[in-house]
Amino acid sequence: MDNQERFLQILKTIGGVSFVIAFILAINIFGRVGREYISLPVARYLFIGFGALGLILNLVTFQTGKYHPIYNLTYWGGSIITFVGLIMDLFRVQYSMYVLILGLATVGVSFLLPKSLVDPKGNDPDLLDD
């Protein structure tokens, strides 16, 4: 593995960790769990920061994924729209629910893309002897 691939892999790992942190903060914000550990205003700002960092890093490295770039772009584009909808909901912006529905629908469409588009090599992930 050369240095560029290694750097992109590190960026992808940082993006994944950022998503995990943002997801935990979303549980705090929208599920009202753990408010005794972190206050709502701090959780909001950290959610926006870690979520944006995760989305940007994963969008930058979407071509290095194991799936077809069109699938990755559709999935991460839908994730960005969903993230914007969540931020709009945090700040009580009108029509935030429509943006959330659009983002989730886009992510859902990415899961309906044909297998040949999702895995261009035709590998079956269920096979153990690749």
FENGIBEL-V573465 format. One record per helix or strand of 2 or more residues. SS is the DSSP state (2 for helix, 1 for strand). FROM is the first residue (numbers start at 1). LEN is the number of residues. If there is no record, write none. Layout:
<<SS FROM LEN> <SS FROM LEN>>
//
This chain:
<<2 3 29> <2 40 21> <2 62 3> <2 69 22> <2 96 16> <2 115 4>>
//
